[in-house]
Amino acid sequence: MSPEKMVTMANQIATFFDTQPGHAPDKIAAHLKDYWEPRMRGQLKSYVETGGAGLRPSVREAVRQL
């Protein structure tokens, strides 16, 4: 998947969970574990390791839990 598409998708998930009660990064991480295939999660982890440009802070925090 292109980095741009991945960032858009991850940020859309964060936009939802950032408005819900509870700790958003925990919920984002759970969603990514449940619905993203391992290759997608791996790509996101690598992207965050190289800076994670454009990702919401809650996504970057969630990726640390993967």
Jmol script that loads the backbone (N, CA, C; Angstrom):
load data "model"
ATOM      1  N   MET A   1       0.851  -1.164   0.000  1.00  0.00           N
ATOM      2  CA  MET A   1       0.000   0.000   0.000  1.00  0.00           C
ATOM      3  C   MET A   1       0.899   1.230   0.000  1.00  0.00           C
ATOM      4  N   SER A   2       0.457   2.271  -0.649  1.00  0.00           N
ATOM      5  CA  SER A   2       1.259   3.491  -0.692  1.00  0.00           C
ATOM      6  C   SER A   2       1.291   4.122   0.700  1.00  0.00           C
ATOM      7  N   PRO A   3       2.395   4.773   1.039  1.00  0.00           N
ATOM      8  CA  PRO A   3       2.463   5.434   2.344  1.00  0.00           C
ATOM      9  C   PRO A   3       1.344   6.452   2.547  1.00  0.00           C
ATOM     10  N   GLU A   4       0.982   7.151   1.500  1.00  0.00           N
ATOM     11  CA  GLU A   4      -0.078   8.154   1.617  1.00  0.00           C
ATOM     12  C   GLU A   4      -1.406   7.510   1.999  1.00  0.00           C
ATOM     13  N   LYS A   5      -1.727   6.394   1.351  1.00  0.00           N
ATOM     14  CA  LYS A   5      -2.981   5.679   1.648  1.00  0.00           C
ATOM     15  C   LYS A   5      -2.956   5.142   3.077  1.00  0.00           C
ATOM     16  N   MET A   6      -1.812   4.586   3.479  1.00  0.00           N
ATOM     17  CA  MET A   6      -1.671   4.038   4.822  1.00  0.00           C
ATOM     18  C   MET A   6      -1.874   5.136   5.868  1.00  0.00           C
ATOM     19  N   VAL A   7      -1.256   6.288   5.666  1.00  0.00           N
ATOM     20  CA  VAL A   7      -1.392   7.409   6.604  1.00  0.00           C
ATOM     21  C   VAL A   7      -2.849   7.856   6.672  1.00  0.00           C
ATOM     22  N   THR A   8      -3.488   7.970   5.527  1.00  0.00           N
ATOM     23  CA  THR A   8      -4.899   8.370   5.500  1.00  0.00           C
ATOM     24  C   THR A   8      -5.763   7.390   6.275  1.00  0.00           C
ATOM     25  N   MET A   9      -5.574   6.113   6.029  1.00  0.00           N
ATOM     26  CA  MET A   9      -6.379   5.097   6.716  1.00  0.00           C
ATOM     27  C   MET A   9      -6.137   5.113   8.225  1.00  0.00           C
ATOM     28  N   ALA A  10      -4.878   5.167   8.640  1.00  0.00           N
ATOM     29  CA  ALA A  10      -4.555   5.178  10.068  1.00  0.00           C
ATOM     30  C   ALA A  10      -5.117   6.429  10.736  1.00  0.00           C
ATOM     31  N   ASN A  11      -5.009   7.562  10.074  1.00  0.00           N
ATOM     32  CA  ASN A  11      -5.536   8.800  10.643  1.00  0.00           C
ATOM     33  C   ASN A  11      -7.057   8.799  10.717  1.00  0.00           C
ATOM     34  N   GLN A  12      -7.730   8.140   9.785  1.00  0.00           N
ATOM     35  CA  GLN A  12      -9.188   8.028   9.851  1.00  0.00           C
ATOM     36  C   GLN A  12      -9.601   7.219  11.076  1.00  0.00           C
ATOM     37  N   ILE A  13      -8.883   6.141  11.346  1.00  0.00           N
ATOM     38  CA  ILE A  13      -9.155   5.334  12.540  1.00  0.00           C
ATOM     39  C   ILE A  13      -8.942   6.190  13.783  1.00  0.00           C
ATOM     40  N   ALA A  14      -7.841   6.934  13.811  1.00  0.00           N
ATOM     41  CA  ALA A  14      -7.544   7.784  14.961  1.00  0.00           C
ATOM     42  C   ALA A  14      -8.583   8.877  15.137  1.00  0.00           C
ATOM     43  N   THR A  15      -9.039   9.459  14.051  1.00  0.00           N
ATOM     44  CA  THR A  15     -10.049  10.518  14.142  1.00  0.00           C
ATOM     45  C   THR A  15     -11.280  10.011  14.882  1.00  0.00           C
ATOM     46  N   PHE A  16     -11.666   8.777  14.611  1.00  0.00           N
ATOM     47  CA  PHE A  16     -12.817   8.201  15.306  1.00  0.00           C
ATOM     48  C   PHE A  16     -12.498   7.970  16.781  1.00  0.00           C
ATOM     49  N   PHE A  17     -11.427   7.218  17.057  1.00  0.00           N
ATOM     50  CA  PHE A  17     -11.139   6.843  18.439  1.00  0.00           C
ATOM     51  C   PHE A  17     -10.691   8.019  19.301  1.00  0.00           C
ATOM     52  N   ASP A  18     -10.134   9.051  18.700  1.00  0.00           N
ATOM     53  CA  ASP A  18      -9.742  10.237  19.466  1.00  0.00           C
ATOM     54  C   ASP A  18     -10.957  10.948  20.055  1.00  0.00           C
ATOM     55  N   THR A  19     -12.134  10.723  19.498  1.00  0.00           N
ATOM     56  CA  THR A  19     -13.345  11.381  19.999  1.00  0.00           C
ATOM     57  C   THR A  19     -14.138  10.512  20.963  1.00  0.00           C
ATOM     58  N   GLN A  20     -13.692   9.272  21.182  1.00  0.00           N
ATOM     59  CA  GLN A  20     -14.411   8.341  22.047  1.00  0.00           C
ATOM     60  C   GLN A  20     -13.823   8.372  23.457  1.00  0.00           C
ATOM     61  N   PRO A  21     -14.624   7.967  24.446  1.00  0.00           N
ATOM     62  CA  PRO A  21     -14.086   7.894  25.810  1.00  0.00           C
ATOM     63  C   PRO A  21     -12.981   6.835  25.899  1.00  0.00           C
ATOM     64  N   GLY A  22     -12.101   7.019  26.830  1.00  0.00           N
ATOM     65  CA  GLY A  22     -11.024   6.052  27.033  1.00  0.00           C
ATOM     66  C   GLY A  22      -9.738   6.509  26.361  1.00  0.00           C
ATOM     67  N   HIS A  23      -8.727   5.668  26.469  1.00  0.00           N
ATOM     68  CA  HIS A  23      -7.400   5.986  25.938  1.00  0.00           C
ATOM     69  C   HIS A  23      -7.346   5.586  24.465  1.00  0.00           C
ATOM     70  N   ALA A  24      -7.380   6.573  23.597  1.00  0.00           N
ATOM     71  CA  ALA A  24      -7.463   6.338  22.153  1.00  0.00           C
ATOM     72  C   ALA A  24      -6.348   5.435  21.616  1.00  0.00           C
ATOM     73  N   PRO A  25      -5.083   5.625  21.997  1.00  0.00           N
ATOM     74  CA  PRO A  25      -4.040   4.758  21.429  1.00  0.00           C
ATOM     75  C   PRO A  25      -4.273   3.264  21.704  1.00  0.00           C
ATOM     76  N   ASP A  26      -4.812   2.936  22.871  1.00  0.00           N
ATOM     77  CA  ASP A  26      -5.113   1.532  23.165  1.00  0.00           C
ATOM     78  C   ASP A  26      -6.159   0.991  22.189  1.00  0.00           C
ATOM     79  N   LYS A  27      -7.176   1.792  21.939  1.00  0.00           N
ATOM     80  CA  LYS A  27      -8.260   1.363  21.044  1.00  0.00           C
ATOM     81  C   LYS A  27      -7.784   1.302  19.595  1.00  0.00           C
ATOM     82  N   ILE A  28      -6.932   2.244  19.206  1.00  0.00           N
ATOM     83  CA  ILE A  28      -6.377   2.229  17.845  1.00  0.00           C
ATOM     84  C   ILE A  28      -5.524   0.990  17.661  1.00  0.00           C
ATOM     85  N   ALA A  29      -4.672   0.685  18.639  1.00  0.00           N
ATOM     86  CA  ALA A  29      -3.814  -0.500  18.550  1.00  0.00           C
ATOM     87  C   ALA A  29      -4.663  -1.767  18.444  1.00  0.00           C
ATOM     88  N   ALA A  30      -5.715  -1.848  19.246  1.00  0.00           N
ATOM     89  CA  ALA A  30      -6.597  -3.022  19.191  1.00  0.00           C
ATOM     90  C   ALA A  30      -7.243  -3.145  17.814  1.00  0.00           C
ATOM     91  N   HIS A  31      -7.688  -2.037  17.265  1.00  0.00           N
ATOM     92  CA  HIS A  31      -8.305  -2.049  15.936  1.00  0.00           C
ATOM     93  C   HIS A  31      -7.305  -2.514  14.885  1.00  0.00           C
ATOM     94  N   LEU A  32      -6.094  -1.981  14.943  1.00  0.00           N
ATOM     95  CA  LEU A  32      -5.073  -2.380  13.970  1.00  0.00           C
ATOM     96  C   LEU A  32      -4.757  -3.869  14.088  1.00  0.00           C
ATOM     97  N   LYS A  33      -4.692  -4.380  15.317  1.00  0.00           N
ATOM     98  CA  LYS A  33      -4.426  -5.813  15.524  1.00  0.00           C
ATOM     99  C   LYS A  33      -5.569  -6.671  14.979  1.00  0.00           C
ATOM    100  N   ASP A  34      -6.792  -6.194  15.152  1.00  0.00           N
ATOM    101  CA  ASP A  34      -7.963  -6.972  14.728  1.00  0.00           C
ATOM    102  C   ASP A  34      -8.221  -6.920  13.223  1.00  0.00           C
ATOM    103  N   TYR A  35      -7.955  -5.776  12.598  1.00  0.00           N
ATOM    104  CA  TYR A  35      -8.414  -5.580  11.223  1.00  0.00           C
ATOM    105  C   TYR A  35      -7.324  -5.378  10.177  1.00  0.00           C
ATOM    106  N   TRP A  36      -6.117  -5.070  10.577  1.00  0.00           N
ATOM    107  CA  TRP A  36      -5.046  -4.896   9.600  1.00  0.00           C
ATOM    108  C   TRP A  36      -4.227  -6.173   9.546  1.00  0.00           C
ATOM    109  N   GLU A  37      -3.917  -6.619   8.353  1.00  0.00           N
ATOM    110  CA  GLU A  37      -3.098  -7.823   8.217  1.00  0.00           C
ATOM    111  C   GLU A  37      -1.667  -7.528   8.665  1.00  0.00           C
ATOM    112  N   PRO A  38      -0.917  -8.569   9.022  1.00  0.00           N
ATOM    113  CA  PRO A  38       0.445  -8.364   9.540  1.00  0.00           C
ATOM    114  C   PRO A  38       1.344  -7.521   8.633  1.00  0.00           C
ATOM    115  N   ARG A  39       1.231  -7.689   7.338  1.00  0.00           N
ATOM    116  CA  ARG A  39       2.071  -6.880   6.435  1.00  0.00           C
ATOM    117  C   ARG A  39       1.760  -5.399   6.555  1.00  0.00           C
ATOM    118  N   MET A  40       0.486  -5.071   6.698  1.00  0.00           N
ATOM    119  CA  MET A  40       0.088  -3.668   6.838  1.00  0.00           C
ATOM    120  C   MET A  40       0.607  -3.094   8.150  1.00  0.00           C
ATOM    121  N   ARG A  41       0.483  -3.866   9.230  1.00  0.00           N
ATOM    122  CA  ARG A  41       0.993  -3.403  10.525  1.00  0.00           C
ATOM    123  C   ARG A  41       2.504  -3.229  10.470  1.00  0.00           C
ATOM    124  N   GLY A  42       3.185  -4.148   9.822  1.00  0.00           N
ATOM    125  CA  GLY A  42       4.635  -4.048   9.678  1.00  0.00           C
ATOM    126  C   GLY A  42       5.042  -2.815   8.900  1.00  0.00           C
ATOM    127  N   GLN A  43       4.307  -2.528   7.845  1.00  0.00           N
ATOM    128  CA  GLN A  43       4.600  -1.336   7.048  1.00  0.00           C
ATOM    129  C   GLN A  43       4.387  -0.078   7.892  1.00  0.00           C
ATOM    130  N   LEU A  44       3.323  -0.077   8.690  1.00  0.00           N
ATOM    131  CA  LEU A  44       3.052   1.083   9.542  1.00  0.00           C
ATOM    132  C   LEU A  44       4.147   1.244  10.592  1.00  0.00           C
ATOM    133  N   LYS A  45       4.580   0.143  11.198  1.00  0.00           N
ATOM    134  CA  LYS A  45       5.670   0.208  12.178  1.00  0.00           C
ATOM    135  C   LYS A  45       6.930   0.788  11.553  1.00  0.00           C
ATOM    136  N   SER A  46       7.278   0.305  10.388  1.00  0.00           N
ATOM    137  CA  SER A  46       8.471   0.806   9.698  1.00  0.00           C
ATOM    138  C   SER A  46       8.341   2.289   9.396  1.00  0.00           C
ATOM    139  N   TYR A  47       7.153   2.694   8.996  1.00  0.00           N
ATOM    140  CA  TYR A  47       6.913   4.094   8.676  1.00  0.00           C
ATOM    141  C   TYR A  47       7.110   4.962   9.919  1.00  0.00           C
ATOM    142  N   VAL A  48       6.601   4.505  11.051  1.00  0.00           N
ATOM    143  CA  VAL A  48       6.750   5.264  12.296  1.00  0.00           C
ATOM    144  C   VAL A  48       8.225   5.320  12.697  1.00  0.00           C
ATOM    145  N   GLU A  49       8.956   4.236  12.508  1.00  0.00           N
ATOM    146  CA  GLU A  49      10.379   4.207  12.850  1.00  0.00           C
ATOM    147  C   GLU A  49      11.188   5.210  12.030  1.00  0.00           C
ATOM    148  N   THR A  50      10.691   5.543  10.843  1.00  0.00           N
ATOM    149  CA  THR A  50      11.395   6.522  10.004  1.00  0.00           C
ATOM    150  C   THR A  50      10.839   7.934  10.182  1.00  0.00           C
ATOM    151  N   GLY A  51      10.052   8.142  11.217  1.00  0.00           N
ATOM    152  CA  GLY A  51       9.549   9.478  11.529  1.00  0.00           C
ATOM    153  C   GLY A  51       8.041   9.593  11.589  1.00  0.00           C
ATOM    154  N   GLY A  52       7.322   8.799  10.812  1.00  0.00           N
ATOM    155  CA  GLY A  52       5.865   8.816  10.858  1.00  0.00           C
ATOM    156  C   GLY A  52       5.232  10.118  10.407  1.00  0.00           C
ATOM    157  N   ALA A  53       5.828  10.753   9.410  1.00  0.00           N
ATOM    158  CA  ALA A  53       5.318  12.041   8.938  1.00  0.00           C
ATOM    159  C   ALA A  53       3.838  11.963   8.577  1.00  0.00           C
ATOM    160  N   GLY A  54       3.077  12.917   9.099  1.00  0.00           N
ATOM    161  CA  GLY A  54       1.665  13.018   8.762  1.00  0.00           C
ATOM    162  C   GLY A  54       0.736  12.201   9.634  1.00  0.00           C
ATOM    163  N   LEU A  55       1.279  11.338  10.487  1.00  0.00           N
ATOM    164  CA  LEU A  55       0.424  10.525  11.352  1.00  0.00           C
ATOM    165  C   LEU A  55       0.032  11.314  12.595  1.00  0.00           C
ATOM    166  N   ARG A  56      -1.191  11.098  13.023  1.00  0.00           N
ATOM    167  CA  ARG A  56      -1.659  11.721  14.250  1.00  0.00           C
ATOM    168  C   ARG A  56      -0.852  11.149  15.424  1.00  0.00           C
ATOM    169  N   PRO A  57      -0.627  11.943  16.472  1.00  0.00           N
ATOM    170  CA  PRO A  57       0.134  11.453  17.623  1.00  0.00           C
ATOM    171  C   PRO A  57      -0.444  10.177  18.234  1.00  0.00           C
ATOM    172  N   SER A  58      -1.758  10.048  18.257  1.00  0.00           N
ATOM    173  CA  SER A  58      -2.363   8.847  18.842  1.00  0.00           C
ATOM    174  C   SER A  58      -2.032   7.601  18.020  1.00  0.00           C
ATOM    175  N   VAL A  59      -1.856   7.751  16.716  1.00  0.00           N
ATOM    176  CA  VAL A  59      -1.461   6.608  15.878  1.00  0.00           C
ATOM    177  C   VAL A  59      -0.023   6.213  16.208  1.00  0.00           C
ATOM    178  N   ARG A  60       0.845   7.208  16.313  1.00  0.00           N
ATOM    179  CA  ARG A  60       2.254   6.913  16.616  1.00  0.00           C
ATOM    180  C   ARG A  60       2.360   6.202  17.974  1.00  0.00           C
ATOM    181  N   GLU A  61       1.572   6.636  18.939  1.00  0.00           N
ATOM    182  CA  GLU A  61       1.582   5.990  20.255  1.00  0.00           C
ATOM    183  C   GLU A  61       1.004   4.569  20.162  1.00  0.00           C
ATOM    184  N   ALA A  62      -0.033   4.396  19.376  1.00  0.00           N
ATOM    185  CA  ALA A  62      -0.647   3.071  19.221  1.00  0.00           C
ATOM    186  C   ALA A  62       0.325   2.084  18.576  1.00  0.00           C
ATOM    187  N   VAL A  63       1.099   2.540  17.623  1.00  0.00           N
ATOM    188  CA  VAL A  63       2.018   1.653  16.924  1.00  0.00           C
ATOM    189  C   VAL A  63       3.053   1.074  17.886  1.00  0.00           C
ATOM    190  N   ARG A  64       3.402   1.796  18.935  1.00  0.00           N
ATOM    191  CA  ARG A  64       4.354   1.273  19.916  1.00  0.00           C
ATOM    192  C   ARG A  64       3.800   0.041  20.635  1.00  0.00           C
ATOM    193  N   GLN A  65       2.478  -0.146  20.613  1.00  0.00           N
ATOM    194  CA  GLN A  65       1.847  -1.284  21.265  1.00  0.00           C
ATOM    195  C   GLN A  65       1.730  -2.504  20.354  1.00  0.00           C
ATOM    196  N   LEU A  66       2.051  -2.334  19.090  1.00  0.00           N
ATOM    197  CA  LEU A  66       1.897  -3.455  18.155  1.00  0.00           C
ATOM    198  C   LEU A  66       3.069  -4.415  18.242  1.00  0.00           C
TER     199      LEU A  66
END
end "model"
wireframe off; spacefill off
backbone 0.3
color backbone group
